[in-house]
Every structure is written in structure tokens, then in C-alpha cells.
Amino acid sequence: MTTRDLLRLVWSNLRRIKARVAMTAIGVVIGTAAVVVLISLGAGLQHSATEGLGSIGELTEITVFGSGVVRTFGGSGVGGEEAVLDDRALAEFRDLPGVVAATPQEPLMGGGMLRLNRLLGWAQIVGIDPSQVEHLDFALASGTDRLGRWQVMVGSRVTENFFDAQKGRPATEPPDLQGQVLQLVLNKMGDDGSPVERIARLRVAGVLEESGGQDDYTLYLALNDVLELNGWFAGQRSNPGRDGYSQALVKVADPEQVLAVEQEILRQGFFAYSPRSMLQQMNIFFLVIQGIFGGIGAIALIVAAFGIANTMTMSIYERTREIGLMKAVGATNRDVMSVFLAEAGGIGLLGGIGGVLLGVGLGALIDLIAGTYLAAQAVQQSGAAASDMSIFIIHTPLWLPIFTLLFAAGVGVVSGIYPAVRAASLSPIAALKYE
């Protein structure tokens, strides 16, 4: 029997029992749709979570914390020695394979208010090593990344935090900070309990391109300037050579090298984390979630498999004489098995096609309803325009419909093995005498 003859025969047989095929295939449709929707939901949650890593940092960056944080997280140096994040440690980081830069990151203690004419604003202020800036790959919208004394680079969205002090409302037009001189107003309580004010004049050397991360709201200042201001807040200047820095940023050339560098830093006794390691952990977590979701949907397919097996078994009794006639005219046991396996696989395939279409449609409907609701909630909380919000919770990978179709067809074939073997084992003489 040729493949063409087999397909024509199978199609003819399935058309004769259209109603029974349709009812049997419904179980496959439900199971397939469940697999598509549930795995797409897991993939959508993973996609949304990994996209959110852009707000945490670059995949080539590692944040390292100093000794105080190491004690908090239970870390320790080799042999029980305390790991100090000093210049020597940073030099060792720079010697690691793949590392292109390592700089202290000292946040400004106590915060401060930024003033430009009658506008007031605020930003996260961080001190970095000017000699390492060129290796950190800051994308500049204007100006330069060379930080001199009391010069700063500002994030692209820092101006969103400025407001008109006289009118008490946000600035009508965000100011252009390039080349401007900002006043950083600092306040603390003196030894006698009276308020003390200090004003630092900061010239904007450059404005960063929008990155979608925390850099957009950060003001970068030379490390020594931040250490001086922190010393003023504390009443005495810190000694990084003895006490170390509170944290540092390590930049790696290739994202594939990040995990190896991070493990080496951890081995040295420091606490470190990176968006890359977080991404790896999240991928493992969501892979498990997708497996669980897919397993739940597969249960419905397994139940449908029993329906296919039952349909094909009942078909043997109805077609016993037909089977006998096929064998009488020369059909082999293999030919008979091929017909029954192909019919069972055809039922699975038809149900798989319907299930994929239903699953994709249900996914789009869920995305529309849930996405609209979540976007509305986000608009209420952030005040952004609804047109700026696009939230998707369903993501259907290209491989999923193909895999699901093949899986549904495979389930049909497997469920047809027993009926096919039973049909092939019939004696042609007994089958022809069957009433």
C-alpha cells in the first residue's frame, strides 16, 4: 500500500464517521488549547519579568558591596578574614578576565535638593571614579563624560523631578541642563542642634541618553567630591583605604563572562549580584512554571487519548468484515496497522489544529482583557497616558504551536497502538464470517 493510497483510505474512513471523529477530537482540542494557553501564560510572565531587568541594570554589570554588607549577608573573607572593598580589591577586580572597569559607587549621604533658578528638584547622587568613566560605556545625549572637580553627568529623566517652587507644581517645560550650573543644597543639624546648610555648585558636563534603567534618574559626580560631602555630613571624612567603599560597580565586556566574574568575586568574600545572575535564576524558575502549566494541560490530552483508543477499538467491531476483506485481497498485518494508526493520528492532528487555533484565540482574548485592566491600573497609579501603556501577559513562542500539533498527533498515534495491533491480529477467515 502506497502512502498516497493510505492517506486516501484514512481520509475516506474518517469522513464516514464525522460525528464520532468530531466528538473524539473535542477532547484533544481542549487538551491542546490548555497546553497552548498555560505555556503561553508562563512564557508571557517570563517575558515581562526579563524585560523589567532593564530597570535594574545592564547585563554586563556586577554590583559589589563592601564589608558592612558582607557581614549582613553572612559573607566572609578567605580564612575568616573580613573582605574590605578598597582600592586594592578594585585593582584585583580589574585584573579578572573579561573585566573592563571597576569603580567605587558612593551614594551621597543625607540626600540634597537641586536648585536651578526658581526650579527645585532631586536625584539619586552617586560618586564614581572619573578614570573609569570612559570604560563604563555611558551613552551621551550631549556634552562629555569627563568629570572634573564639581562636574556632573545627569540622567535623561532627572528633569522630570523638577518643579516650580513659586507655583508649587511641576515645571511647565523640563529645563535643558546641559552646561547649566546646579546648586546642590545640603542640610544637617550642627553640634548645638541648629540647622547647618551647605551649597555646592555643580556644572553639568554631560546628559545621558535614556536607558530605561536607574541611570535615567541618577546624577554622577566625581568620587572625591561625594566623599567630601559625605565627610561634611558625618563630621569627618571617611578613609576608604582603611574602611573600604560601601559598594562598587564592575563592568564586564561580554555578558557570557558575567557569571564567572561574579563567582570569583563571591569567592573572594564579597557580596555581589548582577542582573545576569538574576536573569538566569528567573529563567530556571519560569522554566519550571511552564513545565507545571504544560503538565496540567497534558493531563487533558492524556484523557483524550483514552477517548481515541475507545473510538478506534469500537471501530474494529464495526469494520471486522472490512478488515477481513482487506486481508483477503492481499493487505498485510502491517497495512492494517498502518490504517488504524494513521486514523488515530489523524484524529489527534485534527484536534491539535483546532486546539492551537482555540488556544491562540483564547490567549489573545485574555491578553486584551487582562492587559486593558492592568494598563488602566497603571495609568491610575502613575498618571501616564493610556496610549503609553502596553501590557501583555500572554506570549506564544513560535515553537509552541508546532510542538503542540506534533504532540497531539503523537498522542493519537500512541493511543491507536492497541486497536491497531488487535485489528492486525484478526484472522481473515474469521473476520469474513463475522456478523
C-alpha positions in Angstrom: 0.0 0.0 0.0 1.5 3.3 -1.1 1.5 6.4 1.2 -1.0 8.1 -1.2 -3.4 5.1 -1.0 -3.1 5.0 2.7 -3.9 8.7 3.1 -6.9 8.5 0.8 -8.2 5.5 2.6 -7.8 7.1 6.0 -9.5 10.3 4.9 -12.4 8.3 3.5 -12.8 6.3 6.7 -12.7 9.4 8.9 -15.3 11.1 6.7 -17.7 8.2 7.1 -17.8 8.7 10.9 -17.6 12.5 11.0 -19.7 12.9 14.1 -17.8 10.4 16.1 -14.5 11.8 15.0 -15.6 15.3 15.9 -16.7 14.3 19.4 -13.5 12.3 20.0 -11.4 15.2 18.7 -13.1 17.7 21.1 -11.1 16.2 24.0 -7.9 16.7 22.0 -9.0 20.3 21.2 -9.5 21.1 24.9 -6.2 19.5 25.9 -4.2 21.2 23.2 -5.8 24.6 23.9 -5.0 24.2 27.6 -1.3 23.5 26.8 -1.1 26.5 24.5 -2.7 28.9 26.9 -1.0 27.8 30.0 2.5 27.6 28.5 1.9 31.0 26.7 0.9 32.4 30.1 4.2 31.2 31.7 6.2 32.5 28.7 4.4 35.8 29.0 5.2 36.2 32.6 8.8 35.3 31.9 9.0 37.8 29.1 7.5 40.6 31.2 9.9 39.8 34.1 13.0 39.7 31.9 12.1 43.0 30.2 11.8 44.5 33.7 15.5 43.8 34.2 16.2 46.9 32.2 15.2 48.9 35.2 17.7 47.1 37.4 20.8 47.5 35.3 22.9 46.3 32.3 23.5 42.6 31.8 27.3 43.3 31.8 27.3 45.0 35.2 28.0 43.5 38.6 27.3 45.4 41.9 29.7 44.5 44.7 29.1 45.5 48.3 31.6 46.3 51.0 32.5 44.7 54.3 29.5 46.0 56.3 27.1 44.5 53.8 29.1 41.3 53.6 28.6 40.8 57.4 24.9 41.5 57.0 24.5 38.7 54.3 26.8 36.3 56.2 29.7 36.6 53.8 33.3 36.4 54.9 36.8 36.5 53.5 39.0 33.6 52.9 40.2 32.1 56.2 37.6 34.1 58.2 39.2 37.5 57.3 36.9 40.4 56.6 36.7 41.4 52.9 37.4 45.1 52.5 36.3 46.8 49.3 39.3 49.1 48.9 41.4 50.2 46.0 43.5 47.0 46.2 40.3 44.9 45.8 39.2 47.0 42.9 42.6 46.6 41.2 42.2 42.8 41.6 38.7 43.0 40.1 40.2 44.9 37.0 42.7 42.0 36.6 40.0 39.4 36.3 39.4 38.0 32.7 36.8 40.0 30.9 36.6 42.9 33.3 36.9 46.3 31.6 36.2 48.6 34.5 35.8 48.6 38.3 34.8 51.8 40.1 33.6 52.6 43.6 30.0 53.8 43.8 29.5 56.0 46.8 25.9 57.3 47.2 25.5 60.8 48.8 24.5 60.6 52.4 21.5 62.5 53.6 20.4 63.4 50.1 20.0 67.0 49.0 17.9 69.4 46.9 18.9 70.6 43.5 18.1 74.2 42.6 18.1 75.8 39.1 16.9 79.4 39.2 13.4 79.1 40.7 13.1 75.3 40.0 13.8 72.7 42.6 14.4 69.0 42.1 16.1 66.0 43.4 18.0 63.0 42.0 20.0 60.0 43.2 23.6 61.2 43.5 26.4 58.8 43.1 30.2 59.3 43.2 32.3 57.3 40.7 36.0 57.2 39.7 36.5 59.6 36.8 39.3 57.5 35.4 36.9 54.6 34.9 34.1 56.5 33.3 35.2 56.0 29.7 35.1 52.3 30.2 31.6 52.2 31.6 30.0 52.9 28.1 27.8 55.7 29.2 25.7 56.8 26.1 25.7 60.6 26.0 22.9 62.7 24.5 25.1 65.8 24.8 28.3 67.0 26.4 31.2 64.9 27.7 31.8 62.1 30.1 34.9 63.6 31.6 34.2 64.6 35.2 36.3 67.4 36.6 36.0 69.0 40.0 32.3 69.5 40.9 31.2 68.5 37.4 28.3 66.0 36.9 26.6 63.8 34.4 22.9 63.7 34.7 20.4 61.1 33.7 17.9 61.8 30.9 14.9 61.9 33.2 16.3 63.8 36.1 14.4 66.9 34.9 11.1 65.2 35.5 11.7 65.6 39.2 11.9 69.4 38.9 9.1 71.6 40.0 8.4 75.3 40.2 8.9 76.4 43.8 6.9 79.5 43.4 3.8 77.9 41.8 4.2 74.6 43.7 3.7 72.5 40.6 5.8 70.6 38.1 7.8 72.6 35.7 5.9 73.6 32.5 8.8 72.6 30.4 11.7 70.5 31.7 14.9 72.5 31.7 17.8 71.8 29.4 20.5 71.0 31.9 23.5 70.8 29.5 26.1 73.4 30.6 23.9 74.6 33.5 25.2 75.2 37.0 23.0 73.4 39.6 23.1 74.3 43.2 23.1 71.3 45.5 21.6 72.4 48.8 22.6 70.2 51.7 21.3 70.4 55.3 22.2 68.8 58.6 22.0 69.5 62.3 25.0 71.1 63.9 26.6 70.0 67.2 24.5 72.6 69.0 21.3 71.4 67.4 20.9 74.3 65.0 20.5 73.6 61.2 23.5 74.0 59.0 23.4 74.5 55.3 26.0 73.9 52.6 25.6 74.7 48.9 27.7 73.0 46.3 27.8 74.4 42.7 27.7 71.6 40.2 28.3 72.2 36.5 26.6 69.8 34.1 29.3 68.3 31.9 27.0 65.8 30.1 23.5 64.5 29.8 23.0 60.7 29.3 20.8 59.1 26.7 17.7 57.4 28.1 18.5 53.8 29.1 15.2 52.7 30.7 17.1 51.9 33.9 18.1 53.6 37.1 20.7 55.7 35.3 17.9 57.9 33.9 17.3 59.3 37.4 20.9 59.4 38.6 23.4 62.3 38.9 27.0 61.1 38.6 29.7 63.1 40.5 33.4 62.6 40.9 34.2 60.2 43.7 36.3 62.6 45.7 33.5 65.3 45.6 31.0 62.8 47.1 33.5 61.7 49.7 34.0 65.3 50.7 30.2 65.9 51.0 29.7 62.7 53.0 32.5 63.7 55.3 30.8 67.0 55.9 27.6 65.2 56.7 29.4 62.8 59.1 31.6 65.4 60.7 34.7 63.6 59.5 36.0 62.4 56.1 36.0 58.6 55.6 39.1 56.7 54.9 38.4 54.3 52.0 42.0 52.9 52.3 41.2 51.6 55.8 37.4 51.1 55.8 36.8 50.5 52.2 34.0 51.7 50.0 30.3 50.9 50.6 29.8 49.5 47.1 31.4 49.2 43.7 30.4 48.6 40.1 32.3 46.1 37.9 31.8 46.2 34.1 32.4 43.1 32.0 33.0 43.1 28.3 30.8 40.0 27.4 27.6 39.1 29.2 28.6 35.4 28.9 31.6 36.2 31.2 29.5 37.9 33.9 28.6 34.8 35.9 32.2 33.6 36.1 33.4 37.0 37.2 30.6 37.2 39.8 31.5 33.8 41.2 35.2 34.8 41.5 34.2 38.0 43.4 31.9 35.9 45.7 34.8 33.5 46.3 36.9 36.4 47.5 34.4 37.0 50.3 32.4 39.9 48.9 28.6 40.0 48.3 27.8 40.6 44.7 24.8 40.4 42.4 24.1 41.1 38.8 21.1 41.3 36.5 22.6 38.4 34.6 22.5 36.0 37.5 19.0 37.2 38.3 18.0 36.5 34.7 19.5 33.0 35.0 17.5 32.3 38.2 14.3 33.7 36.7 14.7 31.6 33.6 15.1 28.5 35.7 12.1 29.4 37.8 9.8 30.2 34.8 11.0 27.0 33.0 9.7 25.0 36.0 6.4 27.1 35.9 6.0 26.4 32.2 6.6 22.7 32.8 4.0 22.6 35.5 1.5 24.5 33.4 2.2 22.3 30.4 1.8 19.2 32.6 -1.6 20.4 33.7 -2.7 20.8 30.0 -1.2 17.5 29.1 -3.4 15.7 31.5 -6.4 16.7 29.4 -4.6 15.3 26.3 -4.0 12.0 28.1 -7.7 11.8 29.0 -8.4 12.5 25.3 -6.1 9.7 24.3 -8.4 7.2 26.1 -11.2 8.6 24.0 -9.3 8.0 20.8 -8.4 4.4 21.9 -12.0 3.7 22.7 -13.2 5.1 19.4 -10.7 3.0 17.4 -11.5 -0.1 19.4 -15.2 0.2 18.7 -14.3 0.7 15.1 -12.8 -2.8 15.0 -16.2 -4.4 15.7 -17.9 -2.3 13.1 -15.3 -3.0 10.5 -14.4 -6.6 11.1 -15.6 -7.8 7.7 -13.9 -4.9 6.1 -10.6 -5.9 7.8 -11.1 -9.5 6.6 -11.8 -8.3 3.1 -8.6 -6.2 3.1 -6.5 -9.2 4.2 -8.2 -11.4 1.7 -7.2 -9.2 -1.2 -3.6 -9.1 -0.1 -3.3 -6.5 2.7 -0.7 -7.4 5.2 -0.8 -7.0 9.0 1.4 -4.0 8.6 -1.0 -2.4 6.2 -3.9 -2.9 8.6 -1.9 -1.5 11.5 -0.9 1.5 9.3 -4.5 2.3 8.6 -5.6 2.3 12.2 -2.5 4.2 13.4 -3.0 6.8 10.7 -6.6 7.2 11.6 -5.8 7.6 15.3 -3.0 10.1 14.4 -5.4 11.9 12.1 -7.9 12.4 14.9 -5.1 13.7 17.1 -3.9 16.0 14.4 -7.3 17.4 13.6 -7.9 18.0 17.3 -4.5 19.6 17.6 -5.2 22.1 14.8 -8.5 23.0 16.4 -6.8 23.3 19.9 -4.0 25.5 18.6 -6.4 27.9 16.9 -8.6 27.9 20.1 -5.6 28.4 22.4 -4.2 31.3 20.3 -7.6 32.9 20.2 -8.2 32.5 24.0 -4.7 33.8 24.6 -5.4 36.9 22.6 -8.7 37.4 24.4 -7.1 37.0 27.8 -4.3 39.4 26.8 -6.9 42.0 25.7 -9.0 41.8 28.8 -6.2 41.5 31.4 -3.9 43.9 29.6 -6.5 46.6 29.4 -7.3 46.2 33.1 -3.6 46.2 34.2 -2.9 49.2 31.9 -5.8 51.1 33.5 -4.5 50.4 36.9 -1.0 51.5 35.9 -2.4 54.7 34.5 -4.2 55.5 37.7 -1.1 54.9 39.8 1.5 56.6 37.6 -0.7 59.2 35.9 0.8 58.3 32.4 -1.3 58.5 29.3 -3.1 55.3 28.4 -1.6 55.3 25.0 1.8 54.9 26.6 0.8 51.7 28.3 1.0 48.4 26.6 0.9 45.4 28.9 1.0 41.9 27.6 0.7 38.8 29.8 0.5 36.2 27.0 3.5 35.3 24.9 3.2 32.4 22.4 6.7 31.3 21.2 6.8 30.2 17.5 7.8 26.7 18.5 4.8 26.1 20.8 2.0 25.7 18.1 4.3 23.4 16.1 5.3 21.3 19.2 1.7 21.1 20.3 0.5 19.9 16.9 3.1 17.2 16.8 2.4 16.2 20.4 -1.3 15.9 19.7 -0.7 13.8 16.6 1.7 11.7 18.6 -0.8 11.2 21.4 -3.3 10.0 18.8 -0.8 7.5 17.3 0.1 6.1 20.7 -3.5 5.7 21.7 -4.1 3.8 18.4 -1.4 1.2 19.0 -3.6 -1.2 20.9 -6.6 -1.1 18.5 -4.2 -1.4 15.5 -2.5 -4.5 16.9 -5.8 -6.0 17.7 -7.2 -5.3 14.2 -4.0 -6.7 12.6 -4.2 -9.9 14.6 -7.7 -10.8 13.3 -7.9 -13.9 11.2 -9.2 -13.0 7.7 -11.4 -16.1 7.6 -13.0 -15.4 11.0 -13.4 -11.7 10.1 -15.2 -12.5 6.9 -17.6 -14.8 8.8 -18.3 -12.1 11.4 -21.9 -10.9 11.6 
